[in-house]
Amino acid sequence: MRNFFSRHKTLAGVTTAFCCLILCSWLWSATASLRGEIDAQRDTEQNHYEVLGYGLPSPWRHEYIRLLKERYGIHFRAVALCIVSEDVRAYADNYNKVSVAAANRRFSHDVFKECAEEAERGWKAKLESRASTHE
């Protein structure tokens, strides 16, 4: 009889742990957008500016990242490539919403648009230059 109760306690413990794991996993996912906002708020209050990226990168992304870092001290962190989970997307989007707004307020203009446009122009100029030398 003692062995019977011992097995049930073990089964109950495993079931409880599994349920807690499922609940914690669900809560972590459900709070992704809120965690993104809170993390960005904390970072920007400490003058740490960062933008999170996911998806297929543009051909000029390397230059964009360089310009953000050199001109404004803004870091870029890729959090996913083409396949992005819903919670990673929610976290990144809400982090960026807070971080981008704070950086633009600090520098008094849209530094992300400025750097993206300049990086794209530079990339296109290189393509045109290469095309004209091969003709």
C-alpha positions, 0 to 999 in steps of 0.5 A: 500500500505504501508503494501505491501512495508513493507512486501517486505522489510522484505522479501528482508532483510531475503533473503539477510541475508540467501544469506550472511549466505550461502556465509559465510558458503561456504567461511569458508569451502573453506578456511579450508586448508588455515586457518589450515596452518595460525593457525599452523604458528601462534601457532608454532611462539609462541612455541605452538606445537600441532597435530590434530587427527581424525578417529578411534584411535589406541589402543596405542593413549593414550600412544602416546599422553602422550609421546608427551606431557611429552617429547616434550610439544606437545599437541594432540587435537582430532577434529573428530572421524570416521565421518570427514567432508571434511573441518575439514579434510583439516584444520587438515591435513594442520595444521599438515603439518606445525606444525609437520614440525616445531616440527621436526625441533625444536627437530632435528628428527621425534618426532611423529614417535619416540613416535608412535613407542614406544607407539605401542611397549609398547602396544604390550609388554603389550598384550604379557605379559597378554597372557603369564600370562593367559597360 
